[in-house]
């Protein structure tokens, strides 16, 4: 699994119930065990929120705690760090 271990968001504008908006999620960094994303949420030209999210690859055994493990090569092969990450 990939649980969140860190998040940080700044909110710039309010949303209304059922308001639709766009989310741009980019891979900002990859380590052996973690992925850091940047995120920008917008509605047209209005910036709603910006932030970061870090997930860690873990394995959990029955009745045991989660333990960080290396991201499987099959997953790493599908990811690359975005060139224009600025958030």
Residue pairs with C-beta under 8 A, 6 or more apart in sequence:
1 57
1 58
1 59
1 60
1 66
2 35
2 55
2 56
2 57
2 58
3 55
3 56
3 58
3 66
4 53
4 54
4 55
5 34
5 54
5 55
5 56
6 52
6 53
6 54
7 51
7 52
7 53
7 54
8 51
8 52
9 39
9 49
9 50
9 51
9 52
10 49
10 50
10 51
11 48
11 49
12 47
12 48
12 49
12 50
13 43
13 46
13 47
13 48
13 49
15 21
15 43
15 48
19 43
20 43
21 41
21 42
21 43
21 48
22 41
22 42
22 43
23 39
23 40
23 41
24 39
24 40
24 41
24 42
25 37
25 38
25 39
26 37
26 38
26 39
26 82
26 84
26 85
26 87
27 35
27 36
27 37
27 79
27 80
27 81
27 82
27 85
28 36
28 37
28 38
28 52
28 81
28 82
28 85
28 87
29 35
29 36
29 81
30 36
30 71
30 76
30 79
30 81
32 70
32 71
33 56
33 57
33 68
33 69
33 70
33 71
34 54
34 55
34 56
34 57
34 68
34 71
35 54
35 55
35 71
35 79
36 52
36 53
36 54
37 52
37 53
37 54
37 55
38 50
38 51
38 52
38 82
38 85
38 86
38 87
39 49
39 50
39 51
39 52
39 53
39 87
40 47
40 49
40 50
40 87
41 47
41 48
41 49
41 50
42 48
50 87
51 87
52 87
56 68
57 68
57 69
57 70
57 71
57 72
57 75
58 66
58 67
58 68
58 69
59 66
59 67
59 69
60 66
60 67
